[in-house]
Amino acid sequence: MSLMSAFDFAKPFDIMVGHWVGTSSTYDPAGAYLFSSKSYVTVYWKSANILSFRESGEDDMAYQDSSDGFVNPRTDEGVARIGQLLSSKKNAEASNSSGLRRLTYDFTVTGAECHTNQNADISVTGRRTRPDSYQFHVKKRRTKQTKSGLVTYYHHVFNSHHLASPEDWQIIGPVVGPVWKTNPDGSQELNDNGDEKVGLSVVQFFRRISYSVPEHFVSELTSKK
């Protein structure tokens, strides 16, 4: 669990690899504070171009358990150990049908760009803009029953990531979604103009705990809901 710097600034996304703890605060469209929550984040290389992101809320105690040790995902031995953990821990799974309390993704990294499965209910694309700054677009598919039938729409989260130092990770961004209008009979439908508006804003601050990651956080991503 040494805090000695181990990442390579020249390798996109590698600065994020490690184990982090932080808080997430949510604000309404007028800027009024709503609530905060605490979470742990683990990021590790599953392979040379697959980056795994696992976040757990503070109330998910089983997922926080790190008593079985840490593994360094930047070494060949560490990547091999991650493979062993994934193949041996059949019940260690993380669902990508994420809610606000747990976010789980496997990113395919190509140069300075990354993306998840774009057909999933929650999909992500990201890019590095400079060695300490990244931009991510989280797209959440939603459905709503209306008078004219079932409507599919999307919420978009646009996050700016800034790693002010090797130990600090700051994230800020708004949630953008469609404008719904209410008809005289009380039913709802999407605005004909296709307008969208900025809704909640989420501000996150994380502090690095370790450049290695807890073995217990190493988990296979599934599509289970």
N, C-alpha and C positions, 0 to 999 in steps of 0.2 A: 504493500500500500504506500510506496514511496511517492512523494510529490515531485520528484525529479521530472522535468519535462522530457517527454518521450515521443511526441508527435512530430510530424514533418509538415511545416507550413506549405511546402510545395505540393503536397498531396491533398486535393480537395476533400473536405469533410473529415479528414483524419483528426483535426483539432477537437472534434466533438466526442471522440472515442474515450470512454471512461465511465465513471460512476458519479452522479450528481444528486444534490438535494436542493430543493428550492420551493418558492411559493408562486402561486398564480392568483392575480387579482383581477376582478371583472368590474367593468364600469358600464353604465347605461349610455344611450346615445347623447344625453346631455352632459356627460362627464361625471355623473354622480357615482360614488363608490357603492358597489353592491355586496361583494363578499370576497374572501380569499380562501385558498386551500393549499395544502402542502403536498408535495409529491417527490418521488425518487425517479431518476432517469438513468438508464443504462444504455450505452451505445457501444456496439462491438462489430468488428468485421467477421461476418459468417464465412466469407470467402474473399478472393482478391477484389471482387467488384460488387459484393452484396453487403450492405450495411444494415444492421438490425438495430431498431430503436424500440426500447421497452420502457414505458412509463407506468408507475403504480401510485395510486393514491395512498395517503398515510393510513387509511383505515383498512387497507388490504394487508394485514399483518403477515399472512403466509408468504406473500410475494416479496416481502422485505427481508425474509430470513436469509442471512448471508453467513451462517455458521459453518457452511461447508467449504469456505475458502474463496479465493479470488483467482482469476486467470487473466493473463496479459494477452489481449487479442492482436497486438502488433507484432508478435513473434510467430515463427512457424510452429513452435511448440504450442503456443496458445491457440492458434487456429485449429491445430490437430486436436487439442483438448476440447475445444468447442464442438468439433465434430463428434467426439466421443460422448459428450454430454447430450447432444441432440439425439444420438442414436440409442442411448441407454435410458434416457428419462422419457419413457413413452407417454407419461401423463403430464409432462411439463409442456403445456401448450398455451399460447396466447391468441386470442381471437382478434381479427382485424375489423370486427364490427364494433369499433370503439365508441365509447361514450366520453363524457367530459372527465371521468375519473381515471380512465386508463386508456392510453394511446399506444398502439402497437403497429409498427410498420417494418417491412423489409424493403429497402431501397436498392434498386439497380443503379450503380454509379458508372457513368460514362464521362470521363474527363471532369469538367466542372459542373455537370448536370446530373440530376438524380430523379428517379420516378418510382412510384409503386405501381401495382396492378391498377390500371386505369378503368377497369370494368367493375371494381369493387364499389360498395356503397360509400366508402370513404377512400378517396384517392389523393395522392400528393405528387406534386412536381416541385423541384427545387434547383437552385443554381448558386454557385459561388460568384460573388461580384468583386471581392478582393480577399486576401488571405484570412481576414478576421471578420468578414461580413457575408451573409447568405440571405437569400430570399426564398420563401416557400409559399406555395398556393395549395391550400387544403380544400378539396371539393367534396361536399357531403350531399348525397342524394336523399331527397325526401319525397313523400307522397301525401296527398291530401284528398279526401273524398269531397267532391263538390256537386252542385246540382247537375252539372253537365257530365259528371263521371269522375273517375280517378285521375288526378293531375300529378305528374312528376315534376318536381322543381329542385333547385339546388341552393344550398347555403355555401358561400365562399369565405374562407378565412385567408387573409393575406398577411403573412408574418415576415417581419424583418428580424434577422438574428445578428447580434453583434457580440463577439467574444472580446470584451474589452481587455482581458488578460487571459493567460492560459488557465486561470482558475475561475473565471467569471463568464457567465453566459446570460445574455439579456435578450428577451424576445418580446416584441410588441406588434399588435396588428388588429384590425377591425374584422368583424363578421358582417358580410354583405349578403343581402337576400332580396327576394322579389317583393314587390308591393302588392298586397291583396286589397281588393275593394269589396265592401259589403253592399249587397243589393237591398232594395226596399223590403224584400221578403225575409231578410236576415241571412241568406246564403252568401257564400264568398266565392270569388273567382279572381284570377290573376289580372292585374291591370293590363288593359289592351295595349298600352304603350311599351310594355316590357320593362318598365322602370324598375330599378333596384335601389335599395337604400342601405346606408351604414347603420348597423344595429349595435350590438355589444362590442366592447373593446376589451382585449385581454392583454395584461402586462405580466410577464414572467421574469423572475430572477433566479438563477441557479448558481450554486457554488460547487466546485469539484471536490469530491471526497477522495477519489483515487483514480489513477490512470489505468488501473486494472478494474475488472468488473466482477461482481459476485457470481459465483457459479450458479446460484439458484435463480438468477435472473435470465440465464441462457435458456431460451425456450423456442419451440417450433411455432411458427405462425400458421394458424388455420383459418378457414373461412366460416367457422361455427359462429352462430349468432348468440 
